[in-house]
Amino acid sequence: MHHLNSGSAGDFTTEKHMEYRNFGNTGFRVSCVGFGAGHIGDGNAEGKAYESLLNTVLDLGINLIDTARAYGFSEKNIGRYIAHRRSEFILSTKVGYNDQWHPDWSYETVIANVDEALKLMRTDYLDIVHLHSCSLEVLEKGEATAALEKAREQGKIRAAAYSGENEALGYAIESKRFASLQTSINFCDQRGISNYLPGAKKTGMGVIAKRPIANAPWRHTSPPVGHYSEEYWHRWKKMNPDAQGLNWDELALRFTAFTEGVDTCILGTSSIGHLKIGVEAFEKGPLSPEIYTYLREGFKTNDTDWVGLI
């Protein structure tokens, strides 16, 4: 995550209070800024750095931690370094693949993934478990969803969820089999704001916004070919928005965090300094209505089938 123009990390104090929101009808109260744990999956990294980062996350009042089976050693590091503080956070992970004994998206694989996540994160239950960007066909088949429902009946998970985009996301919402969703929402990825968030909130789903700063395409002076931010770079250039005197990261984060229907947005970083600066940016509150509307109109005007990015 790029530095946000809101003072140095060293100036941050913990006297300010994190805002918490109801997470749909789940009964959870989640911090408006969550932690995306994709950056703590390196098994060769210095463990003390991850231990300090994860404990700082909780000390800042961030109570949603989101990981996935695909994030290397992320689940293991969460269990290793903050299992003793389990009561302080809502634990979210994503499943559906990489079981050596069964095919991806099978009933057996989802069950095995849940059991492995419980073991790795040293917990008796998982709060939110997503099917991780599986296809519409997988959702229509229903086998993977049924496995999540079975795990919930067994008390292994508290909320069955779906992480994904576009038609599959629409199906997941309409099926009413999921308590929450995770999807890409940022000022370069706005299709879901109009197309999916209203339906999700109408059915009482919790909403996690991922990629709130659009993978920071402004870091690159030329198209970052092959990088996660490549498509967002092209959108950003076409929109050609004025940052209105704000740092791009701050503008993007405040856009996403205060979009109606978003309960929490997850910041992915391995830097305590960047994490604190991100929280500081959120604490500045919503963008002005004029700036927010300007960014919404900029997307609508330039949208050439800009679907949600997986």
C-alpha positions as CSV (number, residue, x, y, z in Angstrom):
1,M,0.0,0.0,0.0
2,H,1.3,3.4,-1.0
3,H,1.8,6.1,1.7
4,L,-1.2,8.2,2.3
5,N,-0.9,11.9,2.6
6,S,-2.1,12.3,6.2
7,G,1.0,12.7,8.3
8,S,3.7,10.2,9.1
9,A,3.0,6.9,10.7
10,G,5.0,8.0,13.7
11,D,2.4,10.8,14.3
12,F,-0.4,8.2,14.7
13,T,-2.1,7.9,18.1
14,T,-4.5,5.2,19.3
15,E,-6.7,7.8,21.0
16,K,-9.1,8.0,18.0
17,H,-11.8,5.4,17.9
18,M,-12.4,2.9,15.1
19,E,-15.9,3.0,13.7
20,Y,-17.9,-0.3,13.8
21,R,-20.9,-1.3,11.7
22,N,-23.5,-4.0,11.7
23,F,-22.4,-6.8,9.3
24,G,-25.7,-7.4,7.6
25,N,-28.0,-9.6,9.7
26,T,-25.1,-11.8,10.9
27,G,-25.0,-10.3,14.4
28,F,-21.4,-9.3,13.9
29,R,-20.1,-5.8,14.5
30,V,-17.1,-5.2,12.2
31,S,-14.5,-2.4,12.0
32,C,-15.0,-0.3,9.0
33,V,-11.4,-1.0,8.1
34,G,-10.4,-4.7,8.0
35,F,-7.1,-6.4,7.4
36,G,-6.4,-8.3,4.3
37,A,-3.9,-11.0,5.2
38,G,-2.7,-11.9,1.8
39,H,0.7,-10.2,2.4
40,I,1.6,-12.4,5.4
41,G,1.9,-15.7,3.6
42,D,5.6,-15.8,3.0
43,G,6.9,-18.8,4.9
44,N,10.5,-17.6,4.7
45,A,9.7,-14.1,6.2
46,E,10.9,-13.0,9.6
47,G,8.2,-14.2,12.0
48,K,8.6,-11.4,14.5
49,A,7.5,-8.9,11.8
50,Y,4.3,-10.8,11.2
51,E,3.7,-11.1,14.9
52,S,4.1,-7.4,15.4
53,L,1.9,-6.5,12.4
54,L,-1.0,-8.8,13.4
55,N,-1.0,-7.6,17.0
56,T,-0.9,-4.0,15.8
57,V,-3.9,-4.7,13.7
58,L,-5.9,-5.7,16.8
59,D,-4.4,-2.9,18.9
60,L,-5.7,-0.4,16.3
61,G,-9.2,-1.7,16.8
62,I,-9.4,-3.6,13.5
63,N,-11.5,-6.6,14.3
64,L,-12.0,-8.2,10.8
65,I,-9.1,-10.3,9.5
66,D,-9.6,-11.8,6.0
67,T,-7.4,-14.6,4.7
68,A,-7.6,-17.6,2.3
69,R,-6.3,-21.1,1.6
70,A,-4.5,-19.5,-1.4
71,Y,-2.5,-17.1,0.7
72,G,0.5,-19.3,1.4
73,F,1.3,-19.5,5.1
74,S,-1.2,-16.7,6.0
75,E,-3.6,-18.9,7.9
76,K,-0.8,-20.6,9.8
77,N,0.7,-17.2,10.8
78,I,-2.6,-16.0,12.1
79,G,-2.9,-19.1,14.2
80,R,0.7,-18.8,15.4
81,Y,0.7,-15.2,16.4
82,I,-2.8,-14.1,17.5
83,A,-4.7,-17.3,18.3
84,H,-4.4,-16.2,22.0
85,R,-6.5,-13.1,21.1
86,R,-9.1,-15.0,19.2
87,S,-12.0,-13.4,21.1
88,E,-11.0,-9.9,19.7
89,F,-11.6,-10.5,16.0
90,I,-13.9,-11.7,13.3
91,L,-12.0,-14.4,11.3
92,S,-12.8,-14.7,7.6
93,T,-11.2,-17.1,5.1
94,K,-11.9,-18.5,1.6
95,V,-12.0,-22.1,0.5
96,G,-12.8,-24.5,-2.3
97,Y,-9.6,-25.8,-3.8
98,N,-6.1,-27.4,-3.3
99,D,-7.2,-30.6,-1.5
100,Q,-4.9,-33.4,-2.7
101,W,-7.6,-36.0,-2.4
102,H,-10.6,-34.4,-4.1
103,P,-11.4,-32.2,-7.0
104,D,-11.7,-28.4,-6.6
105,W,-15.1,-27.2,-5.6
106,S,-16.3,-30.6,-4.5
107,Y,-18.2,-31.1,-1.3
108,E,-15.3,-33.0,0.2
109,T,-12.8,-30.4,-0.7
110,V,-14.8,-27.6,1.0
111,I,-15.2,-29.7,4.1
112,A,-11.5,-30.5,4.1
113,N,-10.5,-26.9,3.6
114,V,-12.6,-25.8,6.6
115,D,-11.1,-28.5,8.8
116,E,-7.6,-27.5,7.8
117,A,-8.3,-23.8,8.4
118,L,-9.5,-24.6,11.9
119,K,-6.4,-26.5,12.6
120,L,-4.0,-23.9,11.1
121,M,-5.6,-21.0,12.8
122,R,-5.9,-22.8,16.1
123,T,-9.6,-22.1,16.6
124,D,-12.8,-24.0,17.2
125,Y,-14.8,-22.0,14.8
126,L,-14.5,-19.7,11.7
127,D,-16.7,-16.6,11.6
128,I,-17.0,-16.2,7.9
129,V,-16.1,-18.7,5.2
130,H,-16.3,-17.7,1.5
131,L,-16.4,-19.9,-1.6
132,H,-13.4,-18.2,-3.3
133,S,-14.4,-16.8,-6.6
134,C,-15.8,-20.0,-8.0
135,S,-17.8,-19.9,-11.2
136,L,-21.5,-19.5,-11.8
137,E,-21.6,-23.2,-12.8
138,V,-20.2,-24.3,-9.4
139,L,-22.8,-22.2,-7.6
140,E,-25.6,-23.6,-9.7
141,K,-24.4,-27.2,-9.0
142,G,-24.8,-26.4,-5.3
143,E,-22.3,-29.0,-4.0
144,A,-19.8,-26.5,-2.6
145,T,-22.5,-24.4,-1.0
146,A,-24.1,-27.4,0.6
147,A,-20.7,-28.2,2.2
148,L,-20.6,-24.7,3.8
149,E,-24.1,-25.2,5.1
150,K,-23.1,-28.5,6.6
151,A,-20.1,-26.9,8.3
152,R,-22.3,-24.2,9.7
153,E,-24.8,-26.8,11.0
154,Q,-21.8,-28.5,12.7
155,G,-20.8,-25.2,14.4
156,K,-17.5,-25.0,12.5
157,I,-18.4,-21.8,10.8
158,R,-20.9,-19.0,11.7
159,A,-21.6,-17.5,8.3
160,A,-21.5,-19.0,4.8
161,A,-20.3,-16.5,2.3
162,Y,-19.3,-15.9,-1.4
163,S,-16.4,-14.0,-2.7
164,G,-16.6,-13.0,-6.4
165,E,-17.9,-10.8,-9.1
166,N,-20.5,-10.2,-11.9
167,E,-23.0,-12.9,-12.8
168,A,-21.8,-15.4,-10.2
169,L,-22.1,-12.7,-7.5
170,G,-25.6,-11.9,-8.7
171,Y,-26.6,-15.5,-8.5
172,A,-25.1,-15.9,-5.0
173,I,-27.2,-12.9,-3.8
174,E,-30.4,-14.1,-5.4
175,S,-29.9,-17.7,-4.0
176,K,-30.2,-16.4,-0.4
177,R,-27.9,-19.2,0.7
178,F,-25.1,-16.9,1.8
179,A,-25.0,-14.5,4.8
180,S,-22.3,-12.2,3.3
181,L,-20.2,-11.5,0.3
182,Q,-16.9,-10.1,-0.6
183,T,-16.4,-8.1,-3.9
184,S,-14.1,-5.6,-5.5
185,I,-15.3,-2.0,-4.9
186,N,-13.2,1.1,-5.6
187,F,-13.6,4.2,-7.8
188,C,-12.1,2.2,-10.8
189,D,-14.5,-0.7,-10.1
190,Q,-18.0,0.6,-9.5
191,R,-20.3,-1.8,-11.4
192,G,-21.2,-3.7,-8.3
193,I,-22.3,-0.5,-6.4
194,S,-25.4,-0.2,-8.5
195,N,-25.9,-3.8,-9.7
196,Y,-25.3,-5.9,-6.6
197,L,-25.0,-3.9,-3.4
198,P,-28.7,-2.9,-3.2
199,G,-29.8,-6.5,-3.6
200,A,-27.3,-7.7,-1.0
201,K,-28.4,-5.2,1.6
202,K,-32.1,-5.9,0.8
203,T,-31.5,-9.5,1.8
204,G,-29.5,-8.6,4.9
205,M,-26.1,-9.7,3.6
206,G,-22.9,-8.4,5.1
207,V,-20.5,-6.8,2.6
208,I,-16.7,-6.8,2.5
209,A,-15.1,-4.5,-0.1
210,K,-11.8,-5.8,-1.4
211,R,-9.3,-3.8,-3.4
212,P,-10.4,-0.4,-1.9
213,I,-7.4,1.4,-3.4
214,A,-7.6,-0.4,-6.8
215,N,-4.2,-1.9,-6.3
216,A,-2.8,1.7,-6.5
217,P,-2.3,2.0,-10.3
218,W,-0.9,5.5,-9.8
219,R,2.3,3.9,-8.6
220,H,3.1,3.1,-12.2
221,T,4.2,5.6,-14.9
222,S,3.5,3.1,-17.7
223,P,1.0,0.2,-18.0
224,P,2.0,-2.4,-15.3
225,V,1.7,-5.4,-17.7
226,G,0.9,-8.6,-15.8
227,H,0.4,-6.8,-12.5
228,Y,-2.9,-6.9,-10.5
229,S,-3.4,-3.2,-11.1
230,E,-3.0,-3.3,-15.0
231,E,-6.7,-3.2,-15.8
232,Y,-7.3,-0.5,-13.1
233,W,-4.4,1.5,-14.6
234,H,-6.1,1.7,-18.0
235,R,-9.4,2.6,-16.3
236,W,-7.8,5.3,-14.2
237,K,-6.1,6.8,-17.2
238,K,-9.2,6.8,-19.3
239,M,-11.2,8.4,-16.4
240,N,-8.4,10.9,-15.9
241,P,-9.9,12.1,-12.6
242,D,-8.7,15.1,-10.6
243,A,-7.5,14.0,-7.1
244,Q,-9.0,17.3,-5.8
245,G,-5.8,18.0,-3.8
246,L,-5.9,14.6,-2.0
247,N,-3.4,11.8,-2.1
248,W,-4.7,9.1,-4.5
249,D,-4.7,6.3,-1.9
250,E,-6.6,8.5,0.6
251,L,-9.1,9.5,-2.1
252,A,-9.7,5.8,-3.1
253,L,-10.0,4.5,0.5
254,R,-12.5,7.1,1.6
255,F,-14.5,6.5,-1.6
256,T,-14.8,2.8,-0.8
257,A,-15.2,2.9,2.9
258,F,-18.1,5.3,2.8
259,T,-20.0,3.9,-0.2
260,E,-23.5,3.0,0.9
261,G,-23.8,-0.7,1.5
262,V,-20.2,-1.4,2.3
263,D,-19.7,-2.7,5.9
264,T,-16.0,-3.0,5.9
265,C,-13.1,-2.7,3.4
266,I,-10.0,-4.7,3.7
267,L,-6.5,-3.2,3.5
268,G,-3.8,-5.6,2.5
269,T,-0.3,-4.6,3.6
270,S,2.8,-6.1,5.3
271,S,3.8,-2.6,6.7
272,I,2.7,-1.3,10.1
273,G,3.3,2.2,8.9
274,H,1.1,1.9,5.9
275,L,-1.6,0.2,8.0
276,K,-1.6,3.1,10.5
277,I,-1.7,5.7,7.7
278,G,-4.6,3.9,6.1
279,V,-6.6,4.0,9.4
280,E,-5.8,7.7,9.7
281,A,-7.1,8.3,6.2
282,F,-10.4,6.6,7.1
283,E,-10.7,8.7,10.2
284,K,-11.0,11.8,8.0
285,G,-14.5,10.6,7.1
286,P,-16.4,10.6,3.9
287,L,-15.4,12.5,0.8
288,S,-17.5,15.6,0.1
289,P,-20.7,14.8,-1.8
290,E,-19.4,16.8,-4.7
291,I,-16.1,14.7,-5.0
292,Y,-18.0,11.4,-4.5
293,T,-20.5,12.2,-7.2
294,Y,-17.7,13.4,-9.5
295,L,-16.0,10.0,-9.2
296,R,-19.2,8.1,-9.7
297,E,-20.0,10.1,-12.9
298,G,-16.4,9.7,-14.1
299,F,-16.8,5.9,-14.0
300,K,-20.3,5.9,-15.7
301,T,-19.1,8.2,-18.5
302,N,-16.1,6.1,-19.4
303,D,-17.4,2.6,-18.6
304,T,-16.8,0.3,-21.6
305,D,-18.0,-2.9,-20.1
306,W,-15.9,-2.4,-17.0
307,V,-17.0,-5.5,-15.1
308,G,-15.8,-6.4,-11.6
309,L,-12.3,-7.8,-11.4
310,I,-11.8,-11.2,-9.8
